[in-house]
Amino acid sequence: MSSTILLKGGTILTHNEDGKVVSKVADLLIQDSIIQDIAEGLSITGGTTIDCAGKIVSPGFIDTHHHTWQTQLRGVHANDTLLDYFHAGNFMSTFYTSDDAFWADEAIKATIASGIRSIFAYTPTTRVATWKPEFQLDHNSLAPWVMETWDRLAASNPFGPNGRVQLGFAFDGMYLPDKLLQDLFGKVRAQGSHLITTHAVNCSMFNTHTIAKLSSCDLLGPDILLSHANNMSSEELNLLRKVGAHISATPSTELQMGHGDPVCMDALDCSSLGVDCHSACSSFMPTQMMLALQTGRAERHRKFHGAGKWPNSIGHKVEDAFNLGTILGAKAIGLDKQIGSLQKGKKADIVIFEGTTSNMVAVSERDPVAAIVLHSSVRDVSTVIVDGVVRKRDGQLLKVNVPQNIGPDAEAGPSYSWSDIAREITKGMRVLEDSKSHSYDPEVAREGIIAAFHMDRSSAADHV
Ligand SMILES: [Zn+2]
């Protein structure tokens, strides 16, 4: 069914050819899933007109690393380090059931239903074999059924209307033999994986040498997306740049859990932003932009102070952080021709902000990019459009329909409001807490992970 939406009279944030943000008051016309025009004085007969006077019309945000399955774990990591995250978060997937997010098909159906555009990174993952009395991991992450499921999904990729959800691959087993990794990466690439993502962190807790391993196995390429990449050497970062690979910096979790400083404000040519764990922080992308920006500025100021100097200028600009969460994010996942900026012919992925709420008044008119990055909250988002479909309107999330299957023309299944979903999440969270109470001992798990990951206990300290 054809649809026409006219966004009337908003402050539209476009990008020029140099990637600079240009704001102008204009109309934006959406025909089906595509931005058909951006100009003054557009009109339509029929269709939907949304009055955007005084509002900011922004490109949809690109979140390049997000463990979307962790909703039932929200709030467990308030005071956790990266080590705590492994047992209290990552390995909690062991307790998940088919009512949570256990089956890939159901997770993809839910992703389609949510309305987001997504690269669903299918992930062979290590699970917990026993929690106590001895903590033991089940390292058989590549059991036959795991890659048989991948084969089946790859055969029907992409998923949902207009292929809005695409298949990618996530894998962290960099300790495995070179040949196995080469065969695995070769296989998923041949079967159409849009990108391959892997965690990479160098810190005193562990040193993954992920870039060196990928390079020595000749596996680096423009489809590689490394999450974090903290404390990498300039040689390692240059290797990424040379092959066109990218980084997803996740400021909130990295700053909290001890990964190291986010690699983004000084790496605009090869980085992007991700939420990582909404179990630990807000999933509102401008929060990540703000953290990235102010951390980058703090790092820069520290260098000046250390050298006994004071800075003549601020260095990192608000626009740089905004671009990391929009056009540079799209580039990092190989979709910058389709999304990441508002431009005629691109996909209509759009966020509309109120301009006169208590957060946004005055700044929205003076500097709309600063309004989003430094002042906005999720409550200031009035409307969200993805692939030309309105998903939030007048500050309210609209109902979602779970499709009958993951195909492009699947019939709509049951319909859910946000309150229905919130009720299920709360129920799932309580079931998880009950399951944990029977077998999970954080101290045993913590010691088990230190042993399993060959971490150097002598480097652990309470004070320095
Ligand atoms: Zn992660």
Residues whose N, C-alpha, C, O or C-beta is under 5 A from the ligand:
A	BS01	ZN	S227 D276
